[in-house]
């Protein structure tokens, strides 16, 4: 049985003002247009950036009259529009038979701040999972959001997929955790104009020998566009770096004959696990005086 999943990674235009109802509607419309293109390309799963419906800017939501940062007033956000757009995205996912992962904010009971989340909708149009960003920036945790607490792994066609958001790329234990959870791919959705963040994503493909979907907003794509990293760290596909909405599409193939991917999956990843599980313990020499650095030559 083939063990393949076609992944589409989108760069969509992310609005930063959750009070701007027109911008939220436009974001939802663009997301749905890219979903249709992903389905037309044969994708089974499409990934969108962090905050695809909206990633609220601190300058909009958490800035006081004198320019100082203050706790966000979330009552100003157009929660009704965000919910309507999310529901429309879910309905289209069911019509297209397309798994869809998109970023937005999830309200909690006041006075609790919302989560910054990645929503996962199945090919039946059902919301089946929600990843709440666990590691927040100083501004996010101080003025904007409530952190999440758990990793998220979901399966599509037998392929195991983990989730991470933006600044979490700077926390290697999170990505090591997903390797221990035996994922085949991590979806890293970001809202940042930052070339090093993409290089870190490539590094995780090298270190942990899994695929990574790297979704960035269209407005930041001139620096590094959205794309898909193969086990081993090579870009398999990338969107144009032109500031426009687009898709990168590639197959996650667990039986790939690609030499780099084959080595990463069948040799590098198993060897790394064996090495960390005590492979060398019975080969250690303890107490041998010839190992003294002073007698090394």
DRENTIVEX-737407 format. One record per residue (C-alpha): residue number from 1; x, y, z. Coordinates in pm, 1 decimal, padded with zeros to 6 digits. Layout:
// residues N
+-----+----------+----------+----------+
| num |       px |       py |       pz |
+-----+----------+----------+----------+
| NUM |        X |        Y |        Z |
...
+-----+----------+----------+----------+
***
This chain:
// residues 297
+-----+----------+----------+----------+
| num |       px |       py |       pz |
+-----+----------+----------+----------+
|   1 |  00000.0 |  00000.0 |  00000.0 |
|   2 |  00135.8 |  00341.6 | -00095.3 |
|   3 |  00221.7 |  00563.0 |  00200.1 |
|   4 |  00200.6 |  00903.2 |  00037.2 |
|   5 |  00034.8 |  01233.7 |  00119.4 |
|   6 |  00030.9 |  01534.1 | -00111.1 |
|   7 |  00085.0 |  01847.2 |  00099.5 |
|   8 |  00013.9 |  02201.3 | -00016.1 |
|   9 |  00164.8 |  02488.5 |  00183.8 |
|  10 |  00011.8 |  02829.3 |  00129.9 |
|  11 |  00133.8 |  03183.8 |  00162.3 |
|  12 | -00176.9 |  03392.8 |  00213.9 |
|  13 | -00220.8 |  03757.2 |  00306.4 |
|  14 | -00255.0 |  03780.6 |  00684.5 |
|  15 | -00444.9 |  04081.3 |  00828.3 |
|  16 | -00321.3 |  04227.1 |  01157.3 |
|  17 | -00633.1 |  04411.6 |  01274.2 |
|  18 | -00902.2 |  04184.2 |  01422.4 |
|  19 | -01140.7 |  04478.4 |  01439.6 |
|  20 | -01132.9 |  04528.8 |  01059.3 |
|  21 | -01429.5 |  04324.0 |  00943.1 |
|  22 | -01356.0 |  04380.5 |  00574.5 |
|  23 | -00997.9 |  04259.2 |  00609.9 |
|  24 | -01115.2 |  03946.6 |  00791.9 |
|  25 | -01364.4 |  03872.6 |  00513.3 |
|  26 | -01094.0 |  03923.8 |  00250.2 |
|  27 | -00859.2 |  03686.0 |  00433.7 |
|  28 | -01125.5 |  03415.6 |  00446.6 |
|  29 | -01200.8 |  03459.4 |  00076.8 |
|  30 | -00832.9 |  03429.2 | -00013.8 |
|  31 | -00791.5 |  03120.6 |  00204.3 |
|  32 | -01083.5 |  02951.6 |  00030.7 |
|  33 | -00947.7 |  03039.4 | -00314.9 |
|  34 | -00614.1 |  02879.6 | -00225.3 |
|  35 | -00794.6 |  02575.5 | -00086.3 |
|  36 | -00965.1 |  02526.6 | -00422.3 |
|  37 | -00627.7 |  02550.2 | -00598.7 |
|  38 | -00476.8 |  02299.9 | -00355.7 |
|  39 | -00758.6 |  02054.3 | -00421.6 |
|  40 | -00709.4 |  02105.7 | -00795.2 |
|  41 | -00342.5 |  02013.8 | -00751.3 |
|  42 | -00439.9 |  01687.2 | -00584.3 |
|  43 | -00346.1 |  01788.0 | -00230.2 |
|  44 | -00493.7 |  01597.5 |  00063.1 |
|  45 | -00381.5 |  01857.1 |  00319.7 |
|  46 | -00326.7 |  02232.2 |  00288.5 |
|  47 | -00143.2 |  02438.8 |  00550.4 |
|  48 | -00181.1 |  02813.1 |  00605.6 |
|  49 |  00027.8 |  03064.0 |  00804.5 |
|  50 | -00005.0 |  03154.0 |  01169.0 |
|  51 | -00305.3 |  03381.0 |  01212.8 |
|  52 | -00427.9 |  03322.1 |  00857.7 |
|  53 | -00767.7 |  03474.1 |  00939.7 |
|  54 | -00595.2 |  03732.1 |  01159.0 |
|  55 | -00275.1 |  03773.1 |  01354.7 |
|  56 | -00348.1 |  04072.5 |  01578.1 |
|  57 | -00067.8 |  04326.2 |  01585.9 |
|  58 |  00040.9 |  04451.3 |  01926.9 |
|  59 |  00020.1 |  04801.1 |  01780.2 |
|  60 | -00353.0 |  04748.2 |  01718.0 |
|  61 | -00456.0 |  04552.2 |  02025.3 |
|  62 | -00202.8 |  04619.1 |  02301.9 |
|  63 | -00083.9 |  04978.4 |  02271.2 |
|  64 | -00200.4 |  05247.5 |  02510.6 |
|  65 | -00264.7 |  05614.8 |  02434.2 |
|  66 |  00095.9 |  05705.9 |  02513.9 |
|  67 |  00237.9 |  05424.4 |  02301.2 |
|  68 |  00313.6 |  05197.9 |  02595.6 |
|  69 |  00211.5 |  04832.3 |  02585.3 |
|  70 | -00101.6 |  04744.6 |  02781.2 |
|  71 | -00317.3 |  04429.2 |  02810.9 |
|  72 | -00522.9 |  04381.8 |  02495.3 |
|  73 | -00891.9 |  04466.6 |  02500.9 |
|  74 | -01028.9 |  04161.2 |  02319.0 |
|  75 | -01387.3 |  04288.6 |  02333.0 |
|  76 | -01294.3 |  04505.7 |  02033.8 |
|  77 | -01226.0 |  04205.5 |  01807.1 |
|  78 | -01485.9 |  04103.2 |  01547.2 |
|  79 | -01532.1 |  03753.6 |  01690.1 |
|  80 | -01852.5 |  03697.4 |  01493.5 |
|  81 | -01674.8 |  03751.8 |  01160.2 |
|  82 | -01382.8 |  03529.8 |  01260.3 |
|  83 | -01623.9 |  03250.9 |  01349.1 |
|  84 | -01819.1 |  03290.6 |  01025.3 |
|  85 | -01501.5 |  03278.9 |  00817.4 |
|  86 | -01372.5 |  02974.7 |  01006.4 |
|  87 | -01704.1 |  02796.8 |  00954.2 |
|  88 | -01695.8 |  02878.6 |  00581.0 |
|  89 | -01341.3 |  02739.4 |  00557.8 |
|  90 | -01452.3 |  02420.6 |  00732.8 |
|  91 | -01754.6 |  02381.0 |  00504.6 |
|  92 | -01537.5 |  02416.3 |  00194.6 |
|  93 | -01287.8 |  02163.8 |  00332.4 |
|  94 | -01572.5 |  01913.9 |  00344.3 |
|  95 | -01686.2 |  01998.3 | -00009.8 |
|  96 | -01332.0 |  01966.6 | -00146.6 |
|  97 | -01248.4 |  01659.5 |  00065.7 |
|  98 | -00938.7 |  01849.9 |  00175.6 |
|  99 | -00777.8 |  01850.9 |  00518.0 |
| 100 | -00704.2 |  02212.4 |  00612.4 |
| 101 | -00482.6 |  02364.4 |  00884.2 |
| 102 | -00515.2 |  02739.7 |  00934.2 |
| 103 | -00418.9 |  02989.4 |  01201.7 |
| 104 | -00648.7 |  03219.2 |  01397.1 |
| 105 | -00726.4 |  03310.1 |  01757.7 |
| 106 | -00950.7 |  03107.5 |  01988.4 |
| 107 | -01149.7 |  03292.2 |  02256.4 |
| 108 | -01158.4 |  03178.3 |  02617.0 |
| 109 | -01402.7 |  03279.9 |  02887.2 |
| 110 | -01323.3 |  03638.2 |  02997.4 |
| 111 | -01111.1 |  03760.2 |  03163.9 |
| 112 | -00884.9 |  03490.1 |  03021.5 |
| 113 | -00694.4 |  03592.3 |  02712.2 |
| 114 | -00743.5 |  03389.9 |  02391.5 |
| 115 | -00515.8 |  03122.3 |  02253.2 |
| 116 | -00311.1 |  03176.0 |  01939.0 |
| 117 | -00408.8 |  02858.2 |  01756.3 |
| 118 | -00376.4 |  02637.8 |  01450.6 |
| 119 | -00712.9 |  02480.3 |  01364.5 |
| 120 | -00724.1 |  02142.1 |  01190.6 |
| 121 | -01032.7 |  02061.8 |  00981.4 |
| 122 | -01083.5 |  01714.7 |  00833.9 |
| 123 | -01185.2 |  01629.8 |  00478.3 |
| 124 | -01539.6 |  01592.5 |  00611.2 |
| 125 | -01549.3 |  01954.9 |  00719.0 |
| 126 | -01521.5 |  01879.3 |  01090.4 |
| 127 | -01295.2 |  02065.2 |  01330.5 |
| 128 | -01097.8 |  01768.6 |  01464.2 |
| 129 | -00811.4 |  01935.5 |  01648.9 |
| 130 | -00671.6 |  02267.4 |  01766.8 |
| 131 | -00310.9 |  02337.3 |  01848.2 |
| 132 | -00263.9 |  02618.8 |  02099.2 |
| 133 |  00075.1 |  02788.8 |  02080.5 |
| 134 |  00273.0 |  02681.2 |  02384.8 |
| 135 |  00580.7 |  02903.4 |  02370.1 |
| 136 |  00490.0 |  03270.4 |  02330.9 |
| 137 |  00700.6 |  03579.3 |  02277.9 |
| 138 |  00742.7 |  03814.4 |  02574.0 |
| 139 |  00483.7 |  04054.4 |  02429.3 |
| 140 |  00238.2 |  03774.9 |  02349.8 |
| 141 |  00243.0 |  03621.7 |  02696.2 |
| 142 |  00251.1 |  03959.8 |  02874.1 |
| 143 | -00028.0 |  04138.6 |  02688.9 |
| 144 | -00208.6 |  03921.1 |  02434.6 |
| 145 | -00251.1 |  03544.8 |  02478.3 |
| 146 | -00290.0 |  03248.4 |  02706.8 |
| 147 | -00031.4 |  02977.6 |  02629.5 |
| 148 | -00130.1 |  02624.3 |  02537.4 |
| 149 |  00010.2 |  02320.4 |  02713.7 |
| 150 |  00007.3 |  02014.3 |  02487.4 |
| 151 |  00162.3 |  01896.8 |  02160.0 |
| 152 | -00072.2 |  01800.0 |  01880.0 |
| 153 | -00034.1 |  01502.0 |  01648.7 |
| 154 | -00302.1 |  01411.3 |  01395.9 |
| 155 | -00312.2 |  01159.7 |  01111.4 |
| 156 | -00409.7 |  01195.0 |  00747.3 |
| 157 | -00402.6 |  00878.7 |  00535.9 |
| 158 | -00169.7 |  00712.8 |  00787.2 |
| 159 |  00079.8 |  01002.1 |  00786.9 |
| 160 |  00148.9 |  01141.5 |  01136.3 |
| 161 |  00165.5 |  01520.1 |  01155.3 |
| 162 |  00272.9 |  01755.1 |  01435.1 |
| 163 |  00212.7 |  02129.6 |  01471.4 |
| 164 |  00416.4 |  02431.4 |  01580.1 |
| 165 |  00377.9 |  02809.2 |  01555.0 |
| 166 |  00634.0 |  03079.5 |  01475.9 |
| 167 |  00859.8 |  03160.7 |  01774.2 |
| 168 |  00836.8 |  02795.4 |  01880.1 |
| 169 |  01101.0 |  02731.4 |  01612.8 |
| 170 |  01344.4 |  02870.4 |  01871.5 |
| 171 |  01267.4 |  02586.0 |  02114.8 |
| 172 |  01445.1 |  02268.6 |  01993.7 |
| 173 |  01295.5 |  02042.8 |  02265.7 |
| 174 |  00953.1 |  02091.2 |  02106.7 |
| 175 |  01077.6 |  01950.1 |  01774.9 |
| 176 |  01268.2 |  01671.9 |  01949.2 |
| 177 |  00942.6 |  01586.5 |  02125.5 |
| 178 |  00768.6 |  01546.7 |  01790.3 |
| 179 |  01043.4 |  01310.2 |  01676.8 |
| 180 |  00982.6 |  01099.2 |  01987.1 |
| 181 |  00610.8 |  01107.2 |  01902.7 |
| 182 |  00707.8 |  00947.9 |  01569.2 |
| 183 |  00568.8 |  01213.6 |  01338.5 |
| 184 |  00639.2 |  01207.5 |  00965.9 |
| 185 |  00591.1 |  01583.1 |  00921.7 |
| 186 |  00567.9 |  01900.9 |  01129.8 |
| 187 |  00358.6 |  02196.1 |  01013.5 |
| 188 |  00543.0 |  02511.9 |  01118.5 |
| 189 |  00321.0 |  02812.2 |  01050.0 |
| 190 |  00471.7 |  03155.5 |  01111.7 |
| 191 |  00388.8 |  03525.2 |  01111.2 |
| 192 |  00736.4 |  03670.2 |  01077.3 |
| 193 |  00960.0 |  03835.4 |  00818.9 |
| 194 |  01273.1 |  03645.7 |  00916.1 |
| 195 |  01509.8 |  03443.6 |  00695.8 |
| 196 |  01681.8 |  03266.3 |  00989.9 |
| 197 |  01346.6 |  03117.8 |  01096.5 |
| 198 |  01333.4 |  02930.5 |  00764.9 |
| 199 |  01691.3 |  02807.6 |  00806.4 |
| 200 |  01596.7 |  02670.6 |  01147.0 |
| 201 |  01309.2 |  02481.0 |  00982.2 |
| 202 |  01558.2 |  02328.9 |  00738.5 |
| 203 |  01782.5 |  02236.7 |  01030.3 |
| 204 |  01500.7 |  02040.4 |  01195.7 |
| 205 |  01452.5 |  01848.5 |  00871.4 |
| 206 |  01821.2 |  01760.2 |  00891.6 |
| 207 |  01828.6 |  01682.3 |  01264.2 |
| 208 |  01508.1 |  01481.5 |  01293.5 |
| 209 |  01463.5 |  01345.4 |  00941.5 |
| 210 |  01100.9 |  01442.6 |  00894.2 |
| 211 |  00923.2 |  01669.4 |  00647.3 |
| 212 |  00833.7 |  02028.0 |  00745.1 |
| 213 |  00566.2 |  02250.2 |  00600.2 |
| 214 |  00676.9 |  02611.8 |  00640.9 |
| 215 |  00389.1 |  02858.1 |  00588.8 |
| 216 |  00461.4 |  03232.1 |  00587.1 |
| 217 |  00232.1 |  03528.4 |  00506.3 |
| 218 |  00237.2 |  03642.9 |  00144.5 |
| 219 |  00343.7 |  03992.1 |  00250.9 |
| 220 |  00670.6 |  03849.9 |  00391.3 |
| 221 |  00746.2 |  03603.3 |  00112.0 |
| 222 |  01006.0 |  03823.8 | -00059.7 |
| 223 |  01242.5 |  03737.0 |  00227.6 |
| 224 |  01166.6 |  03362.8 |  00236.9 |
| 225 |  00852.1 |  03218.4 |  00076.4 |
| 226 |  00640.5 |  02929.3 |  00200.5 |
| 227 |  00767.8 |  02584.9 |  00118.2 |
| 228 |  00820.6 |  02220.7 |  00206.9 |
| 229 |  01142.3 |  02081.8 |  00357.4 |
| 230 |  01236.0 |  01719.0 |  00300.1 |
| 231 |  01394.6 |  01485.8 |  00554.4 |
| 232 |  01760.5 |  01580.2 |  00528.8 |
| 233 |  01688.8 |  01954.6 |  00508.8 |
| 234 |  01645.8 |  02024.3 |  00136.5 |
| 235 |  01362.9 |  02243.2 |  00004.7 |
| 236 |  01134.0 |  02023.1 | -00206.2 |
| 237 |  00911.3 |  02308.6 | -00321.2 |
| 238 |  00874.1 |  02681.3 | -00253.9 |
| 239 |  00627.5 |  02949.8 | -00352.8 |
| 240 |  00740.3 |  03250.7 | -00556.2 |
| 241 |  00913.5 |  03516.7 | -00347.4 |
| 242 |  00695.4 |  03794.4 | -00487.2 |
| 243 |  00459.9 |  03898.6 | -00209.7 |
| 244 |  00162.4 |  03730.3 | -00373.5 |
| 245 | -00068.5 |  03448.9 | -00251.2 |
| 246 |  00053.6 |  03111.7 | -00376.6 |
| 247 |  00096.4 |  02740.7 | -00303.8 |
| 248 |  00393.3 |  02505.7 | -00281.6 |
| 249 |  00303.0 |  02141.2 | -00339.1 |
| 250 |  00504.1 |  01823.9 | -00276.9 |
| 251 |  00446.8 |  01463.2 | -00174.9 |
| 252 |  00528.1 |  01318.1 |  00165.0 |
| 253 |  00632.3 |  00970.6 |  00048.6 |
| 254 |  00743.7 |  00730.7 |  00320.4 |
| 255 |  00877.0 |  00494.2 |  00052.2 |
| 256 |  01055.0 |  00761.5 | -00148.3 |
| 257 |  01336.2 |  00649.4 | -00379.6 |
| 258 |  01495.2 |  00995.6 | -00358.5 |
| 259 |  01850.9 |  00922.7 | -00232.4 |
| 260 |  01857.7 |  01206.8 |  00024.4 |
| 261 |  01517.6 |  01118.2 |  00167.0 |
| 262 |  01591.1 |  00745.2 |  00166.0 |
| 263 |  01912.5 |  00795.5 |  00363.5 |
| 264 |  01740.8 |  01028.5 |  00610.5 |
| 265 |  01443.0 |  00797.1 |  00673.9 |
| 266 |  01605.7 |  00454.8 |  00664.7 |
| 267 |  01950.6 |  00524.7 |  00804.7 |
| 268 |  01993.8 |  00861.4 |  00977.4 |
| 269 |  01673.9 |  00861.7 |  01184.1 |
| 270 |  01699.5 |  00499.8 |  01308.9 |
| 271 |  02071.7 |  00540.7 |  01386.2 |
| 272 |  02010.6 |  00859.4 |  01583.1 |
| 273 |  01747.2 |  00683.3 |  01790.1 |
| 274 |  01973.3 |  00384.8 |  01860.2 |
| 275 |  02260.8 |  00613.1 |  01955.8 |
| 276 |  02042.8 |  00797.3 |  02207.0 |
| 277 |  01901.6 |  00476.2 |  02350.2 |
| 278 |  02240.9 |  00348.8 |  02471.2 |
| 279 |  02405.1 |  00200.6 |  02162.6 |
| 280 |  02752.4 |  00291.2 |  02289.7 |
| 281 |  02720.9 |  00190.6 |  02653.1 |
| 282 |  02882.0 | -00152.7 |  02616.5 |
| 283 |  03167.1 |  00002.9 |  02417.6 |
| 284 |  03277.0 |  00250.9 |  02683.1 |
| 285 |  03613.5 |  00199.6 |  02854.6 |
| 286 |  03601.7 |  00316.8 |  03215.1 |
| 287 |  03908.6 |  00374.4 |  03428.6 |
| 288 |  04174.4 |  00299.5 |  03165.9 |
| 289 |  04475.0 |  00519.0 |  03255.7 |
| 290 |  04579.2 |  00533.3 |  02891.6 |
| 291 |  04273.1 |  00751.4 |  02833.3 |
| 292 |  04430.5 |  01025.8 |  03049.0 |
| 293 |  04473.5 |  01339.2 |  02839.4 |
| 294 |  04829.3 |  01376.1 |  02969.3 |
| 295 |  04930.3 |  01050.7 |  02801.1 |
| 296 |  04736.5 |  01103.3 |  02480.6 |
| 297 |  05045.4 |  01122.3 |  02255.4 |
+-----+----------+----------+----------+
***
